């Protein structure tokens, strides 16, 4: 019987230490940290991607769209800037609409909707003037007000199917 209170106290201490180290965010803090990130995907973007990126992400930033142990599944700031800038060129009317935001300690989960009309061939699909609408899920880790890591998943299979549709 004496063991149960010790386990409970130990578990409570562990939970408390995790919460402190994870810098729990309020909903307002989370939205303020992520808003400039998603602004870069809304075209036309009124700023310079590299400068905005520097304001939004930490020096050690990395983004992953596949398991981390798959070659090419994660990349850093330089490739992230190139990818965002490329979307601005290839999908000049791209919009990322935030549909839902959930906050868990220092993590921000975003469910969004991405729409756009590619201006040319897109991911191997010949240009046909069609638009796409897909869902995106991101898990952003925030530290000191900046994004340090992004896990993201977009339903590009659905988007490419829409672009190929007759």
N, C-alpha and C positions, 0 to 999 in steps of 0.2 A: 504494500500500500504506500510506503514512503517513496518508492521509485517513481510513481506517477506524477507527483508534484514536481520532482526534479526534471523529468522529461518535459513536462509542460513549460516550466521556466526556461529550460534550455531551448526549446522550440520557439518560444516567444522572443528570446534574445536573438536567435538566428534570424527570425523574420524581421525584427527591428533593425538589425545591422544591415540586412539586405535592402530594406526600404531607405535607410540613410545613404548607403553607397550608391543607390540607383537614382538619387536626386528626383524624388517624386514631383511631377509636373501638375499644375492645375490645367484645366481645359483651355483657359485663356493663354497660358504660357505655351502650351503645345501648339495651339493654332498660330500663335505669333512666330514660333520657330519654323513651322512648315510652310506658311503662306508664301514667303519669298521663293521657296524651292519650286512650288507648283506654278508660280507666276512665270517662271522661265519656259514652261511648256505651253503657255497660252500665247498664241500668235495673233497679231504681231507683238513680240516682246519689245518693250520700249527701252531696254537696257542692253548692255554688253554681257553676254553669257559668262565669260570668264570672271569679270568683275563681280557680278551677282553671285556666282558660284563661290567665290572667295569669301563673301560676306556670310553665306549661309552654311557652309560646311567646315568642319574642323580639318586641321592639317593632315591628320591620319585617316581621313575619310575613305571608305570603300563601299562599293555597291555590289550586290550579288543577285543574280537572276537564275542561277542554277546551284546545285550543291557546291559548297566551297571547295571540295576536293576534285571537282571536274575542271580540267584545264580551260581557262577562259571564262569560268563561271563568275568570277569576281574581278573588279578592276578598281583603280583609284581615281583621283581627281582629274588627271589629264584626260583619260579616256571618257570619263563622265562628261566633261566639258565638250569634247568632240561629238559625243553622241547627242547631247541636247542641241548643240548648234546644227548638227545634221538634220534633226527633226524639223528645225525651223526652216531649213531650205527645202526639204522634201515634202513637208506637209504645212504649207504656209498659212493655213487656217486652223491649225491644231488647237483644240481646247481640252483642258483637263478640269473637269468639274468635280469638286469634292462633294461626295454624297453622304459620307458618314465618317466621323472621327471618334476613335476610342483611345483612351489614355490609360496606360498601365505603368505606373512608376515613371521611368524615363523613356518609355517606348510609346510611340504614337502610331496607331494602326489607322490607315486611311483606305477607305473604299471609294474609288472614283470611277468616273466615266470619261473615256477619251474618245473624241470625235475628230474627224478631219477628212480632207480630200487631197490625196497625194498629187503633186504637180507633174509627176513622171512615173517611171517604173518604180515599184515599191516592194522590197523584199522578194524580188524575182517575179512579181506580177506585173504584166505589161500595163501601161497607163491606159485607162479607159474612162477617166473622168468621174468615177464612182467614189462615194464616201464610205467611211467605216464608222462604227460605234462599238466600242469594246469596254469591258470592265477591267479595272486595274486594282490590285491590292498591294499596298506598301506597308512595311513595318520600318519605321524610322526610329533610330536610337539617338536621343538627344543628350548632349553633355555640355554644360556651360552655355546653353542657349544655341548651340550649333549641332548640326546633324553629323554624327560620327560614322553611322552605318545605315545603309538602306538595303532591305531585302524587298525585292519587287517581283510581281508576277502580273503580266498582262495577257489577255486572251487574244494574241495575234492570230491564232488559227481561225477564230471567228472573223476577225477583221479581214484577213486575206480571202476568206470565203465570200465575204460581202463584195470585195473588190473584183473577184472573178465571176460573180453571178451574172447570168445572162439576162 
